[in-house]
Amino acid sequence: MTSPPALSIRDLSKSFGPARIINGVSLDIAPGERHAIIGPNGAGKSTLFNLISGLYFPTQGSVLLNGQKISGLPPHQINRMGLSRSFQVSNIFTNMTVRENVRCGVLNTMGLGYSFWSNIGANKAAHAKTFEILERCGLSDKANVPASLLPYADQRSLEIAITIAGNPDVILLDEPTAGMSQSETARAVELIAKATEGKTLLIVEHDMGVIFNLADRISVLVYGEILATGTPQEIRGNAEVREAYLGDEALPEELA
């Protein structure tokens, strides 16, 4: 029996008043696939992520996670079903240490949480898992540093660490290398590849170098609709994709 797609988006639409931002998007992403969403500014990429992760309710259509409908559910419930996401703007607890940030995600997965009466620090399983993730994300030497004191690139790495702390099946990363230098971006690509190994990844990213290094397949979103889906090579040679970017200041070199 064939396994269902890890993520199945079916005729998904979202309107805000008279404005339809997402218009009938359908897409299947296989288990273990690394899939990228690209498109000009204002194409609806972040709105699509918000629909998948439960921040927005769809006007029409549905989203299925491993064959189970998740559209219409609150974000925390979707997260517990195996989908986790990062955001364009770093979303970390700045008043906590790096270790405490990651441990929050680990404890949530274990069905635990902070309690006045319990000694969370004595939980050996949570402690071991936390440091495993810190090591995986290159943050073990910064475990006791307040998150607010981390350089920007390390804050983005911490957000990825928090995203994978819940051991999700499907990971959504929203522009994880935005604002990074070339060297920081190269390190981030290595981190993402390592941290998402064996997982299903859906990524929105403007840096085409990142996309072509990471993605198995790419979907191009234009005016809320999927214009094309294919391998990086197929997308690079697609005339419609090139035309969609014409006039866009951010025409990627790889598509030029």
N, C-alpha and C positions, 0 to 999 in steps of 0.2 A: 504494500500500500504506500502510495506517494505521500510524503509529509506535506502539510500545508505550507504556504509561504510564511516566513518569519513575520513579515508585515505585508498586509494587503489593504490597499487604499482603493475604494470602490465608488466611482462617480461622486467624488467629494467636492462640495461647494460651500463657500462662505460669503455671505453678503453683510455689509454694514449699511443699513438703510438701503438706498437705491444702488449703492456701489457693490458690484460683485467682484471680490478680490481673488477668490479661488473658484474656478469654473469647470466642474466636471472632471476632476483629476482622478485617473485610475492608474494604479501601479502596483506590481507585485515584486517583493524583494525576498530572495531565497535565503534560507538559513546559512549564515556564514559569509554572506555577500557583503562587499564594501561598495556602497552605492552613494554617488554624489548628486546633489541638486545644484545646478548652476543657472544663472539667468541675469539679465540686466537689473539695475536698481529698480525697485518698485514692482518686481515680477510677482511677488507674493510668497517668497521663500520662507520668511519668518512666520507668516500667517499659516502656511502649511505645517510647519513644525509645531506651532501652537495648537493646531487642530489635532495633530497626531498625539501630542502629549497631554491633551485634556485641558489646556488653558482656555481654549475656545470650544464651543459646541458648534458642530457643523449645521449649516442651513439645510444641507441635503447630503445624502451619501453616508458612508460608514468606513470605519477603520477596524481591521481585525489584527490581533496579535496572536500568532501561533494558532490561528483558526478561531479565536474567541473575540467577540465584538467588544471593543473598548471605547468607541466613540460615544460621547455623552457621559462617561464616567469621570470622576474628579481625578486630578493629577496624582494624588497620593495612592489611590487605588490602582491606577495604571502602573505606577512605579512598582507596587508590590506584585503585580502580575508579570513583571520582567522587562519593563522598558524604562530607561533612564536617559536624561538629557542634560546638556550644558546650555549656557546662554551666551549671547553676543557680549554682554557685559558681565564681568566676573561676578559670580554669585556665591560668595564664601562668607563664613562667619569671621569677620575681621578681629573681633575681640577674643578669639580662641586661638590656640596654637595649631600648627599644621597637623599634628597628631590628633588633637581633639576634633578637628574638622572631619578627618577621615573616619575616626572612630564613631562619629554620629551615624554615618552611613552604614557602617558595619553592624552597629548595635540594632539599627532599624531592621536590617535583614534577618538578624537573629531573633527578632520579636522582642527585643529588649529596649530600654530607653533610660534616660537619666532619672534617677529617683533619689530623694533626700535620704531614704533609708537603706539604699543598696550601695555597695562598694563596687562600682563598675570597673575601676582600675584593677581589681583582683580577678576579673574574668580573663583567664589565660587564653581561651579561644579567640576572644575579641582582640586581645592584645597582639597575638600572633598574626591574625589576619590583617590588622591595621598596619603592622610593620612590613608585612609582605607587600601590601599595596604601595606603601611609601617607597620601598626598595624598587618596586616595578616602575614607579613614576619618577625615580631619581630624586626623591625628597627625604630620604632617611636621615641625611646629615642636617636637615632643617626641621626635624620632628618637633622640637621644643621652641621653635621660633614663632612669635605671634604672626598670624596670617597677614596682618596689616603692614608688617615690616618686610614682607617678601617683595622682590623685584617683580615687575609686571609679568614677565614671562613665567616666573615661578608660580605666580598666582593663577595663571592659566593652567599650568601643570597640576596645581592643587585642585582646580575645578574638575579636571579630567579624573584625578584620583578619587574625588568625591563621587563623580558620576559612575565609576566602575565599582565603588565600594559595596554597592548592593548586589553585586554579581548578576547584573541584568543579562538577559538574552539579546536584547536589542539596545543599541546605544545611539543616541542622536547628539551630534556635535554641531553647534551653530557658530560658524566662523571662528574656530579655535585658534587660528594664528593671526587674527586681526591685530594690527598694531605692533607686530613683532619685526625685528630686524631679519636680514637674510639668514644669519647664523642661528638666531633663535628659532626661526621657522624650520630650518633643517633639523634642529634638535626636536622640535615639536612633532614633525612628521615621523621621526624614529620612535618617539614616545607613543604616538597614536597607534602606529602599526603594532608595537609591542603590547600596549595596554588593551587593544581590542582583538588580539589574536584569538581566533576561535569563536568570536562574537559576530553578530550582524551589526553593521555600521551604516548609518545614514548621516551624511555630512553635507552641510552647506558651507561653501568656502569661495571667496573671490580670487584667491591665489591659484591660478591654473596649474602652476608647478606642483602644488600640494595635491590637487585633484588628480593629475595625471600620474603622480607617484603612488597614490593610495587606492584609487577607485578601480573596481572590476567593471562597473558600468556607470554611466552618467545619464541623468535626465535633465533636459533643458526646459526650464519653466519660463514662459513669456506671457505677460498679461493674464496670469492665473491659469494657464493651460499648459499641458505638456506638449512641447513642440516636437521633441525627438528623444528617444532613449536608445543607447547603444554602448559599445565598448569605447574607450578613449580614442582609439584609432578611427572608429566610425563617426564619432562626434566631431573630431578634428577635421574630417573631410566632408562634413555635411553642409551643403550650400545654404539650406534654410537656416541653420544655426548661425552661419557667418552673416547672413542678411539680417537676422534678428539683432545682432550686435552692432550693425552699422549705425553710426551716429552716436553710439554710446561712448562716452569719454574713456570708459574702462575696458575698451575692446582688448581682450587678452591676446598677448603676443602669440600664444600657441594656436589661436584661431585666426590670426591675421594672415 
